[in-house]
């Protein structure tokens, strides 16, 4: 039969199942197929910290949401149009997010009495009125997969595990996705087990063919490619982009990159990725703890490498003392904090922006550092380069505040021309800099950058000692002189405060907005989507987004002063808002939520509309 | 390979212009002088030598050496030195630490540097007290020690630093004494020649807060009856007249001290620092009694194992050797790897 084809401009699909059901992989593959087609994409993985929570339970539900459109989009979407629920737990955990009318594809094989009881369903929601108003598609995913693989030489367990590929095949058919990249992927993934390649490919095709033949799916959808700038693209997560940015920093500076890291969610993927790039002169060390990780990175910086350490909030707390040492030593160091919900272990796989205070102020003594934050997954690449640039040019620790949302979310990335990336080359000190021509003064500063010379061991004639004790200006000798300490504290503050950073740009297309929304980091997408929606409704609103949190752009005060109201949405209890109030005496309105999930564009739109009404 | 050019450096070349600020009479002066005198022997240019320290009296050491140096954070010197050594295999990296710095706040970094076999020479000045904070007991202080923080005696059992290092499977473990310059330098020499981590415990007198802690090992009248001078390949006998010896009693786990006169010559243990199993050196480390009787000094263990630095460096070098393109070309290839698509304008 010929199926009707309907055009859509955007779709949000959520794949949900048990932690062991392979939902992340399924979502990832669907995303990749969608990218190939040229849609704009934004994704949101959401999974528990437990590797295998008890099967079939609510805490064990893992999901992957993908939003794709024929125009440029900024978020993974507020509410799914389609939910794929691999078991009752996945249905129950996600149903509240679904607007009425949404499609729900359920794996009926898992709706057993036992599984229903596990999540507190007294009767099957497939049989009662729970799903009234939704377009429910019951599919016996597991048994059809096993049936499709009956002729193949695989165990029942392996056959059952291929059910996610059946689901992927069905969805790929529904949304007319090209699938050759998925077949290639399966060949690579199971290269050592050809029988599993065959099984997964067969399951995928069975799902595709099921869509084509069953009458339950009468309509097939298409989403045309988005109009995007010409060039070559790839889909990339924030952690992957950040890793590539660090590799690029090594190439563009000509310095070896040394990463000291201790495994921690959600930052470990950066360690995994960088450990694969030794051919770029990248050395990775999995240290015994967070403190050793940053210590080794600082030691490598002292020796002339680009020292980097990657972690999440609890790790930054442990590294705090070493960051202060790096402030005193005035050596380059990049500290990546992929923020997660805290305090303490908190919710390790959920997002939050609550480490801003720690990044800005969380050290003993007056210990200023530069702080920057990426606004999207692909922006992590450029943020890493910018962190390296500041660290190397100004000989300072730089904290890069990513978060779980940008780290694990993905979007298409227009690949840059390598030659267009910033030139990060540095000059090491090679000769004495004292007036007598023989003395080396390790704390004699460059008048422009206030950076001290980087004199690395192995350089004859520049032997010197540095340390955590206060140093005399210029000579670097130990000094307890009161005036000198006051001078050095102020100089360390000034050398961060005077780093030139680009002016903040304001997006206010008609120039008539009276309300400014100021954000930082990963909230860029939802804020941008909310502002667009308001403007489309004829409600003017301006958006500005901070990439540099220390130092802040020189024009920020002027920008803030030119609006009647400043609203600051943050996934914390108002940390940036407090800084803005203190520094600029602006009566900023905070909008704060800490649910471990990114803002939805809709909630921001509603909130901003209220603010607009009251200006 | 041609003979290296003799640099003809002297002890004076290794003295920095900084005023030494230890208490008068501190054992650290003797160690500093011994190290400065020993350094020229290495025939390594000063600029290729780095001293990294933590916090404590001993950790002021780098300021007084006219080499590169870093006085870092309490306990963290082995970690910082690891990053430096791994990324700069051309350098000779020395760590100076104390019993509090290395064994209390920095215990984790010490054992991990040793198990990795990082190419560091770690000198632990053990005075069995916290000096810089004015006299609290340390992780090597004896049980019952009366100090400012333990007015009725410490309840903690101490670490035996040599046992600890051997437990971490350090490939080189030695012990020496601040006041015996010749012996100290002989152990430094062996440590410097060792590829990988070399751990050297140096008994050091704190004349202010723990004076005389090692007197039994220094008093010419009695020291020979207390000290076991380990020499590779030699039977282990000691005492003023060689009246004591070390044996491995049949059926026992460890080593014991016997009277030489009543022991058959073949029963006396011949010291072999190259025994692969650290259990032998560990048994040696357990010989001393609470009064420092039967304290071995010298090289307990010296075995060959590839250093962490060399393994890490060779992985990087091998990967780099395979690359045929420029770094920029490689980077362009890396950025464009995986599934890509092109939009034509």
Interface residues (C-beta under 8 A of the other chain):
Chain A: X32 X35 X36 X38 X181 X225 X228 X229 X230 X231 X232 X233 X234 X235 X244 X247 X248 X251 X256 X258 X260 X277 X278 X279 X280 X281 X282 X283 X285 X287 X288 X289 X291 X292 X295 X296 X297 X298 X299 X300 X301 X302 X303 X304 X305 X307 X321 X322 X325 X329 X415 X416 X417 X418 X419 X457 X458 X459 X460 X461 X462 X463 X464 X465 X466 X467 X468 X469 X477 X478
Chain B: X16 X18 X45 X46 X47 X48 X49 X50 X52 X55 X62 X63 X65 X66 X67 X68 X69 X70 X71 X72 X73 X76 X79 X80 X81 X82 X83 X84 X85 X86 X87 X88 X90 X91 X108 X109 X112 X312 X315 X316 X318 X319 X320 X322 X323 X327 X328 X330 X331 X332 X334 X335 X336 X337 X338 X339 X340 X341 X342 X343 X344 X345
